[in-house]
Amino acid sequence: MPPGGEFDLIAQYFKRPVPRGMLGVGDDCALLPLAPGCQLAVSTDMLVQGQHFFADVDPRLLGHKALAVNLSDLAAMGARPLACTLAISLPRVDADWLQGFAAGFHALAAQAACPLVGGDTTRNPDGVVISVTVMGEVAGERALRRDAAQADDDIWVSGTLGAADVALRWLLGQLPAAPQALQHARPFLEQPTPRLALGQGLLGLAHAAIDISDGLLQDLGHILEASQCGAELWLDALPAHPVLDGLPADVRQDALLAGGDVYELCFTAPAARRQPIQALGAQLGLPLSRVGRVQAGDVAVRVLDAQGLAVPVAHRGFDHFKGSS
């Protein structure tokens, strides 16, 4: 670290006031109060330069995304954010980069009422590595767990699918250049919106939920495996982002079914809850689409076309050790 060192860096870019009753940055541990009758929800995600983000990404957007992908996990559990920690490894101290990163991180932290209360900084000559841990609370046994889906549940998806996937393909040169479409799609890749209000609104309505980080098929598969259920998914019901219009059918299908970095919620709920779920979506100004049904039997997802015929699937999602699978 440069003159002033690690602790000056932390004080300048990352130390902020925390709500009354909390102990934040500056001690050996943070201290957080927990409301009576609540459980603590904790999640950690890591972002690695070259694998999860480009070296030249806008640091403000990276700061936003580093926290957003973790808040999305709290949303999937229906948890209310409490606080977060940040561990960041840097090849060097770049004041402009740190200023932008911290601004993006703290802006979302303030919006989500999730203050930064601790962490660590270190040097890594090979590139930037970011690890964020978020903590939230959820009342009693109401968390939207993956193992709670039931046969005959509806399967729902929030927002739209596919934009982040095709944005990445355009940036990697895997699709013919389309600057205007990329301009519309790129924010979905670099500045995702964690669906915190939706997750909390689904408490008492939904059975199970997950955020779509590695592709709809793969992430829905985690719910089904934990719940020991199968499912049918209706391809034509999937909410495609308009930037997918006009793309080859195989690219469109892969983006919808296997495209990652979506950070929308996939959830299951009984058919009797359709009306209040639709009302919740209207209240939040967020489209909620019914895209399939949970079934008793083998743990598998069958993708069906408009005629009810099985659709062959080439890729099911992203694996951090294998890539697309």
VEXDREN-2710 file (C-alpha; in Angstrom, 1 decimal):
% VEXDREN-2710
k/r/px/py/pz
1/MET/0.0/0.0/0.0
2/PRO/1.2/3.6/-0.6
3/PRO/2.1/6.2/2.1
4/GLY/-0.8/6.3/4.6
5/GLY/-1.3/2.6/4.0
6/GLU/-4.2/0.2/4.2
7/PHE/-6.0/1.9/7.1
8/ASP/-6.0/5.3/5.5
9/LEU/-7.4/3.7/2.3
10/ILE/-10.2/2.1/4.3
11/ALA/-11.0/5.3/6.1
12/GLN/-11.0/7.4/2.9
13/TYR/-13.1/5.2/0.6
14/PHE/-15.0/2.7/2.7
15/LYS/-15.7/3.9/6.2
16/ARG/-19.2/5.4/6.5
17/PRO/-21.6/6.1/9.4
18/VAL/-23.8/3.1/10.4
19/PRO/-27.3/3.2/11.9
20/ARG/-27.7/3.6/15.7
21/GLY/-27.3/0.3/17.5
22/MET/-24.7/-1.0/15.1
23/LEU/-20.9/-1.1/15.4
24/GLY/-19.3/-0.7/12.0
25/VAL/-15.8/-0.3/10.4
26/GLY/-13.0/0.2/12.9
27/ASP/-13.2/-2.6/15.4
28/ASP/-12.3/-6.3/15.3
29/CYS/-15.9/-7.3/14.5
30/ALA/-19.1/-5.5/13.5
31/LEU/-22.0/-5.7/15.9
32/LEU/-25.5/-6.0/14.5
33/PRO/-28.9/-6.0/16.3
34/LEU/-31.4/-8.7/15.2
35/ALA/-35.1/-8.1/15.6
36/PRO/-36.9/-10.5/18.0
37/GLY/-38.2/-13.6/16.2
38/CYS/-36.0/-13.2/13.2
39/GLN/-33.3/-15.4/11.7
40/LEU/-30.0/-14.1/10.2
41/ALA/-29.6/-14.6/6.5
42/VAL/-26.0/-14.5/5.2
43/SER/-24.6/-14.8/1.7
44/THR/-21.1/-14.3/0.1
45/ASP/-20.2/-13.9/-3.5
46/MET/-16.8/-13.3/-5.2
47/LEU/-16.1/-11.4/-8.4
48/VAL/-12.8/-12.1/-10.2
49/GLN/-11.3/-9.8/-12.9
50/GLY/-11.3/-11.6/-16.2
51/GLN/-13.9/-14.1/-15.1
52/HIS/-16.8/-12.0/-13.8
53/PHE/-15.9/-8.6/-15.2
54/PHE/-13.7/-6.9/-17.8
55/ALA/-10.6/-5.1/-16.6
56/ASP/-11.8/-1.8/-18.2
57/VAL/-15.3/-1.9/-16.7
58/ASP/-16.5/1.4/-15.2
59/PRO/-15.5/1.1/-11.5
60/ARG/-18.8/2.8/-10.4
61/LEU/-20.8/0.1/-12.1
62/LEU/-18.5/-2.6/-10.7
63/GLY/-19.0/-1.2/-7.2
64/HIS/-22.8/-1.4/-7.8
65/LYS/-22.7/-4.9/-9.2
66/ALA/-20.4/-6.3/-6.4
67/LEU/-23.1/-5.5/-3.9
68/ALA/-26.1/-6.1/-6.1
69/VAL/-25.3/-9.8/-6.8
70/ASN/-25.2/-10.4/-3.1
71/LEU/-28.4/-8.4/-2.3
72/SER/-30.1/-10.6/-4.9
73/ASP/-29.4/-13.6/-2.7
74/LEU/-31.2/-11.9/0.2
75/ALA/-34.1/-11.0/-2.1
76/ALA/-34.4/-14.7/-3.0
77/MET/-34.8/-15.6/0.6
78/GLY/-37.3/-12.8/1.3
79/ALA/-34.8/-11.2/3.7
80/ARG/-34.5/-7.5/4.7
81/PRO/-30.9/-6.3/4.3
82/LEU/-29.0/-5.4/7.6
83/ALA/-25.4/-4.8/6.6
84/CYS/-22.5/-6.0/4.4
85/THR/-18.8/-6.5/4.5
86/LEU/-16.3/-6.0/1.6
87/ALA/-12.9/-7.7/1.0
88/ILE/-11.1/-6.3/-2.0
89/SER/-7.7/-7.2/-3.4
90/LEU/-6.0/-4.7/-5.8
91/PRO/-2.9/-4.7/-8.0
92/ARG/-2.2/-1.1/-7.0
93/VAL/-3.9/1.9/-5.4
94/ASP/-5.6/4.0/-8.1
95/ALA/-7.4/6.9/-6.4
96/ASP/-9.8/7.6/-9.3
97/TRP/-10.7/3.9/-9.6
98/LEU/-11.3/3.6/-5.9
99/GLN/-13.4/6.7/-5.8
100/GLY/-15.7/5.4/-8.5
101/PHE/-15.9/1.9/-7.1
102/ALA/-16.7/3.2/-3.6
103/ALA/-19.3/5.7/-5.0
104/GLY/-21.2/2.9/-6.8
105/PHE/-21.0/0.5/-3.9
106/HIS/-22.1/3.1/-1.3
107/ALA/-24.9/4.4/-3.5
108/LEU/-26.6/1.0/-3.7
109/ALA/-25.8/0.3/0.0
110/ALA/-27.7/3.5/0.9
111/GLN/-30.6/2.7/-1.4
112/ALA/-30.9/-0.9/0.0
113/ALA/-30.4/0.2/3.7
114/CYS/-27.4/-2.2/3.8
115/PRO/-24.4/-0.2/5.3
116/LEU/-20.8/-1.4/4.9
117/VAL/-19.7/-2.5/8.4
118/GLY/-16.3/-4.1/7.9
119/GLY/-14.0/-6.0/5.6
120/ASP/-10.4/-6.2/4.4
121/THR/-8.0/-4.8/1.7
122/THR/-4.9/-6.4/0.4
123/ARG/-2.6/-6.3/-2.7
124/ASN/-2.8/-8.8/-5.6
125/PRO/-0.6/-8.2/-8.6
126/ASP/-2.7/-10.4/-10.8
127/GLY/-5.9/-8.3/-10.8
128/VAL/-8.9/-7.2/-8.8
129/VAL/-10.7/-9.7/-6.6
130/ILE/-13.8/-8.7/-4.7
131/SER/-15.7/-10.6/-2.1
132/VAL/-18.8/-9.2/-0.5
133/THR/-20.8/-10.8/2.4
134/VAL/-24.4/-9.5/3.0
135/MET/-26.4/-10.1/6.1
136/GLY/-30.2/-9.8/6.4
137/GLU/-33.0/-10.8/8.6
138/VAL/-36.2/-12.7/7.9
139/ALA/-39.0/-13.4/10.3
140/GLY/-39.2/-16.8/12.0
141/GLU/-39.5/-19.7/9.6
142/ARG/-40.8/-17.6/6.6
143/ALA/-37.7/-17.6/4.5
144/LEU/-38.2/-18.6/0.9
145/ARG/-36.1/-21.8/0.9
146/ARG/-35.2/-23.8/-2.2
147/ASP/-36.5/-27.0/-0.6
148/ALA/-40.1/-25.8/-0.2
149/ALA/-41.5/-26.2/-3.8
150/GLN/-44.6/-28.5/-4.0
151/ALA/-46.1/-30.4/-6.9
152/ASP/-48.6/-28.4/-8.9
153/ASP/-47.0/-25.1/-7.8
154/ASP/-46.9/-22.4/-10.5
155/ILE/-43.4/-21.4/-11.6
156/TRP/-42.9/-17.6/-12.0
157/VAL/-40.2/-15.3/-13.2
158/SER/-39.8/-11.6/-12.6
159/GLY/-38.7/-9.0/-15.2
160/THR/-37.3/-10.2/-18.4
161/LEU/-34.6/-12.7/-19.5
162/GLY/-31.7/-12.8/-21.9
163/ALA/-30.4/-9.2/-22.1
164/ALA/-27.3/-9.7/-20.0
165/ASP/-26.4/-12.9/-21.9
166/VAL/-26.5/-11.2/-25.3
167/ALA/-24.8/-8.1/-24.0
168/LEU/-21.8/-10.3/-22.9
169/ARG/-21.8/-12.0/-26.3
170/TRP/-21.7/-8.7/-28.1
171/LEU/-18.9/-7.5/-25.9
172/LEU/-16.9/-10.7/-26.6
173/GLY/-17.5/-10.5/-30.3
174/GLN/-19.6/-13.7/-30.4
175/LEU/-22.5/-12.0/-32.2
176/PRO/-22.4/-9.5/-35.1
177/ALA/-22.0/-6.0/-33.8
178/ALA/-25.2/-4.2/-32.9
179/PRO/-24.2/-1.0/-31.1
180/GLN/-27.7/0.3/-30.4
181/ALA/-29.0/-3.0/-29.1
182/LEU/-25.8/-3.4/-26.9
183/GLN/-26.5/0.1/-25.5
184/HIS/-30.0/-1.2/-24.3
185/ALA/-28.7/-4.6/-23.1
186/ARG/-25.4/-3.6/-21.3
187/PRO/-27.0/-2.1/-18.1
188/PHE/-28.6/-5.5/-17.5
189/LEU/-25.1/-7.1/-17.4
190/GLU/-23.3/-4.3/-15.5
191/GLN/-25.9/-2.7/-13.3
192/PRO/-28.4/-5.4/-12.2
193/THR/-31.3/-4.6/-9.9
194/PRO/-31.7/-6.8/-6.9
195/ARG/-35.4/-7.6/-6.3
196/LEU/-35.5/-6.9/-2.6
197/ALA/-39.1/-5.6/-2.4
198/LEU/-40.4/-8.5/-4.5
199/GLY/-38.7/-11.1/-2.3
200/GLN/-40.1/-9.5/0.9
201/GLY/-43.5/-9.2/-0.7
202/LEU/-43.6/-12.9/-1.6
203/LEU/-43.3/-14.0/2.0
204/GLY/-46.6/-15.9/2.7
205/LEU/-47.3/-16.1/-1.0
206/ALA/-44.5/-18.2/-2.5
207/HIS/-43.2/-21.5/-1.4
208/ALA/-39.6/-21.5/-2.8
209/ALA/-37.4/-19.0/-4.7
210/ILE/-34.0/-18.5/-6.2
211/ASP/-32.2/-15.7/-8.0
212/ILE/-31.2/-16.4/-11.6
213/SER/-27.5/-15.9/-11.6
214/ASP/-26.3/-18.9/-13.6
215/GLY/-29.3/-19.5/-16.0
216/LEU/-33.0/-20.2/-15.5
217/LEU/-32.7/-24.0/-16.2
218/GLN/-29.8/-24.5/-13.9
219/ASP/-31.1/-22.3/-11.1
220/LEU/-34.7/-23.7/-11.3
221/GLY/-33.0/-27.1/-11.2
222/HIS/-31.5/-26.3/-7.7
223/ILE/-35.1/-25.7/-6.4
224/LEU/-36.3/-29.0/-7.9
225/GLU/-33.4/-31.0/-6.6
226/ALA/-33.8/-29.6/-3.1
227/SER/-37.6/-30.1/-3.2
228/GLN/-37.4/-33.5/-4.9
229/CYS/-39.8/-32.5/-7.7
230/GLY/-39.8/-32.2/-11.5
231/ALA/-41.2/-29.4/-13.7
232/GLU/-42.4/-28.4/-17.1
233/LEU/-41.3/-25.0/-18.5
234/TRP/-43.2/-23.3/-21.3
235/LEU/-40.7/-21.8/-23.7
236/ASP/-43.1/-19.4/-25.3
237/ALA/-44.2/-18.0/-21.9
238/LEU/-40.6/-16.9/-21.0
239/PRO/-40.4/-13.1/-20.8
240/ALA/-37.8/-12.2/-23.4
241/HIS/-36.2/-8.8/-23.4
242/PRO/-36.9/-6.9/-26.7
243/VAL/-33.1/-7.0/-27.6
244/LEU/-33.5/-10.7/-28.3
245/ASP/-36.0/-9.9/-31.2
246/GLY/-34.5/-10.8/-34.5
247/LEU/-31.6/-12.9/-33.1
248/PRO/-31.2/-16.5/-34.4
249/ALA/-33.6/-18.9/-32.7
250/ASP/-30.8/-20.9/-31.1
251/VAL/-29.1/-17.7/-29.6
252/ARG/-32.5/-16.6/-28.3
253/GLN/-33.3/-19.9/-26.7
254/ASP/-29.9/-20.2/-25.1
255/ALA/-30.2/-16.6/-23.7
256/LEU/-33.6/-17.4/-22.2
257/LEU/-32.9/-20.8/-20.8
258/ALA/-29.2/-20.7/-19.9
259/GLY/-28.2/-17.0/-19.9
260/GLY/-26.7/-15.9/-16.6
261/ASP/-26.2/-12.6/-14.8
262/VAL/-30.0/-12.1/-14.8
263/TYR/-30.6/-11.5/-11.1
264/GLU/-34.4/-11.7/-11.5
265/LEU/-36.3/-14.1/-9.1
266/CYS/-37.6/-17.5/-10.1
267/PHE/-40.2/-18.7/-7.6
268/THR/-42.9/-21.3/-7.1
269/ALA/-46.3/-20.7/-5.5
270/PRO/-49.7/-22.4/-5.3
271/ALA/-52.2/-21.7/-8.1
272/ALA/-54.5/-20.1/-5.4
273/ARG/-52.0/-17.3/-5.0
274/ARG/-52.0/-16.1/-8.7
275/GLN/-54.2/-13.1/-8.1
276/PRO/-52.2/-11.6/-5.1
277/ILE/-49.0/-12.3/-6.9
278/GLN/-50.2/-10.4/-10.0
279/ALA/-51.3/-7.6/-7.7
280/LEU/-47.9/-7.5/-6.0
281/GLY/-46.2/-7.2/-9.4
282/ALA/-48.6/-4.4/-10.4
283/GLN/-47.8/-2.6/-7.0
284/LEU/-44.1/-2.9/-7.7
285/GLY/-44.3/-2.0/-11.4
286/LEU/-42.5/-5.3/-12.1
287/PRO/-43.8/-7.8/-14.7
288/LEU/-44.3/-11.3/-13.2
289/SER/-44.7/-14.1/-15.7
290/ARG/-46.1/-17.6/-15.0
291/VAL/-43.8/-19.8/-17.0
292/GLY/-44.3/-23.4/-15.9
293/ARG/-45.5/-25.9/-13.3
294/VAL/-43.9/-28.0/-10.7
295/GLN/-44.6/-31.7/-11.0
296/ALA/-44.3/-34.8/-8.8
297/GLY/-41.8/-37.4/-10.0
298/ASP/-38.2/-37.3/-11.3
299/VAL/-36.1/-34.3/-10.6
300/ALA/-35.9/-32.9/-14.1
301/VAL/-37.1/-29.9/-16.2
302/ARG/-38.9/-30.6/-19.5
303/VAL/-39.0/-27.6/-21.8
304/LEU/-42.1/-27.5/-23.9
305/ASP/-43.1/-25.5/-27.0
306/ALA/-46.5/-24.0/-27.7
307/GLN/-47.8/-27.3/-28.9
308/GLY/-46.7/-29.1/-25.8
309/LEU/-43.8/-30.9/-27.5
310/ALA/-40.4/-31.3/-25.8
311/VAL/-37.7/-28.8/-26.9
312/PRO/-34.1/-30.0/-27.2
313/VAL/-31.8/-28.0/-24.9
314/ALA/-28.1/-27.5/-25.8
315/HIS/-27.0/-25.6/-22.7
316/ARG/-28.4/-25.5/-19.2
317/GLY/-26.4/-22.7/-17.5
318/PHE/-23.0/-21.6/-16.2
319/ASP/-20.6/-23.5/-14.0
320/HIS/-17.7/-21.5/-12.6
321/PHE/-15.3/-24.4/-13.1
322/LYS/-16.6/-25.6/-16.5
323/GLY/-18.1/-22.5/-18.1
324/SER/-21.3/-23.0/-20.0
325/SER/-22.8/-26.4/-19.7
END
